[in-house]
């Protein structure tokens, strides 16, 4: 059962990577969107439909199974205690960031003020956390799954809001390769969900390109951060001017 669950999860992951929505998949499978959602929720799909999904994804079933098995051995998230340990030591957090982005141990030592002894100690700590697998010659294998997530409102999220979010947005975003896109308007919950699906796809695209770019020399790569945000929100000054809900008619 665990294998089937991982396979269904990987199919959903590959659909996101390829920007295929449930609505589009339903059309290809000649099913209703609700039937497709039920199929993934129950994990009950015929071999014929599985073959059709593989065809849509331009993948072999064997490739899909291999990806699902590989993902099953990777870390989906850290515990709250592990996240707290990461942010407790800036050098440990830095080492983890570099390794996830496939820097070599030599790259880290050459770029940052870490001694070899310090670096090895941090590698050992990350290995104990199952964040990486430490290999001979101080080589590492990252164990982070493609769908890795931080703990909701956990230490990393709090650290991001306090130390990263403010400085990140405190710029004019006028450089040629920068963009801050702000849109405002009245849309339905359905429309907002459609935008959310697209934003998730963009996030997957970013992860996909990070993986592809790993083959480039470190000198050709730059640290890059992307933040996507959308939510129901109203400027407080406007909210204070709203009539009570009992006085507002549905027009």
N, C-alpha and C positions, 0 to 999 in steps of 0.2 A: 504494500500500500504506500509506503514511504517513497518508493521509486516512482510510482504513478503520480503522486503528489508533486514530486520534484519535476517530472516531465511536464505536467500541466503548468506549473509555475514558469518553467523555461519557455514554453510556448507563449505565455503571456508576455514574458520579457522580450522575446524576439519580435512579437507583434509591435510592442512599443518601440523597439529599436528601428523597426522598418516603417514606423508611422502608420500602421494599419489599425484603424479603429474597429470596435465591435460592430458598428453599423456597416462598415465596408466589408468586414469578414462575413457578416450575415448575408449580404448581397451575393458574395461569391459562393457561399454554401447553400444559397436558396432557402434560408431560414429567417425567422424573425429575430430582431435584435435581442428580445427577451429570451428566446430559445437559446441563443448563443451564450448569453450571460448565465443561464441555468446550466448549460453544458459545462462551462468552466467551473461553476460553483460546485457542481456535483462530481466533476472529474470523469463523467460518463460520456465517452465519445467513441464512435465506431472506428474501425481501422480505415474505412473508406474516407471518413471525414478527417482523420488524422493524416492520411496521405494527401488529401486536398489541401489541408493547411500547410503541409510541408512544401507542396507545389507553389502555393501563394508566397511562401517565404523563400522560395528557391533554395531549399535545403533538403538533404537526405534524412530519412528517419534516424539513421545511424549517427549522423552528426548531431541531431537534436538530443538523442539519448546520451551521447558523450558529453555534451555541454551541461545537461542536467545532472549527470553524475559528478562532473567537475565542480559545479556550483554547490552540490551537496556537501562537499568537503571544505568549503570556504566559509569564512566568518561573515555572518549576516549583520552582526552588531556587537558592540562591546558592552560589558556590564557598566552600571553607574560607577562602580568602584574603579574599573579600568579607565573609564573616561576621566575620572578625577585624577588618577595617576598620571595620565598623559599631560594634562594641563598643569600639573604640579611642578613640572620641570620643563622650561622652555626648550632646552636642548633635546629632551626626549621627544617633545612634540615636533620639533624641527626634523629630527631624524626620521620619525614616522612619516611625516609629510613627504620627505625626499624619497624614501624607499617606496612608498605607494606610487610615486611618479617615476619609479624605475631609475633612480640615480644609483650609481655604483658607490660602494663604500669609499673608494678613492675620490670620487667626485665630491662627496660630502666633506671629506677631510680637506680637500683642496680649496673648497669654497667657503667653509665656515671655521670658526675658531674652536675646533675640537681636536684633542690629542687622540692618537690611535687607541690609547688605553681607555679614554673616555668613550670613544666611539664603540669599541668592542663591548663595553659595559652596557651601553644603550641597546646594542643589537641583542645582547643576551636578555635584557628586560623585555624587549618586544617579542622575542622568541617565546619567553615564558607566558606572555599574554596571548600567544597564538595569533598575534598580529602578522608575524612573518615566520618563515622557517629558515633558521640559520644553517647555512651550508658550509662545507670546508672552504678555506681561503677567504673567510668573511664575505662570502657571497650570500645573497638572500633570495627567498622566493616569497613575494607578498601573498597573503592568504585572505585578502579582502574580496568578497563577492561583488559582482557587478551591481547588485541591488543593495549594497551595504547602506545602512542608515544609522545615524546617531540616535541616541535615546531622546524621545520627545521631552523637551524642557529639562534635559539632562545637563551635566557639567559642560559638555562641548557646546551645546546650544546657548547656554548662559554665557560662556566665554566668548562666543561669536557675537552675541548682542552687545556685550560690554566692551570688547577689545577690537572687534573687526568691523562690525556693521557701520558704526559712526564714521571712522576714518575712511572706510571704503566709499561712502556716499558723499564725503566732504570734498568734492571736486566738481569742476564745471562740466566734465565729460565732453570736452571740446576737441580732444585729440582724434585724429583720423580713424583710429581703430577702437574708439570708445563709443558707447551709446547708452543713454538713459532714456528709455521710452516710457512716457507717462500718458495714459489715456483715461478719459472719464466719460461716463455715459450711463444711461439707464438700460439695463439688459435683463433678460429673464434668467432664472436659475439654470434652465436648460442650456442657454447660450453660454453662460459662465462655465458650465461643466465642459462644453465643447472646447472652450479656450483652455481650460485646465488640461484636457487631454492633449492638446497641441503643445502646451508648455512642457508637459511630461516628455513628449516626443523630442522637443528641443534639448531637454536635459539629457536624454539618452543619446542624442546626436553628439553632444559635448563629450560624454563619456567615451563614445565610440571613436571620436577623433583623437582623444587623449591616448587611447590604446594604439591607434594607428601611428601617431607621432612618436611613440616610444622608440622606434627604430632610428629616428634622427639623432645626430650628435647633440649632446647637451648644449653646446654653444649655439645651436639653431632653435632652441626652445626657450620660451619665457614663461615665468609664473603668470598664470591668467586666472581671474576669478569672474564667475558669472552668477548673478543673482536674479532669479525670476520671482515675481510676487504678484498675487492677485487675491483680493478678498472683498467682502462687503464692507465698505467703510464710508463714513461721511465726516467731513470737516466739522469739528466740535462746535464752531461758531454757527454753522448751519443747523446742526442737530438741535441746538438750543432754541432755534426759531420754529421748529416743527410743531404742528398742532398735535394734541393728544390723539392717539389712534381712534378713539371713540368719535372724534369730530371729522375724521377723514373718510369721505365716501369713495367707494370703488367706482371710478368712472371709466 
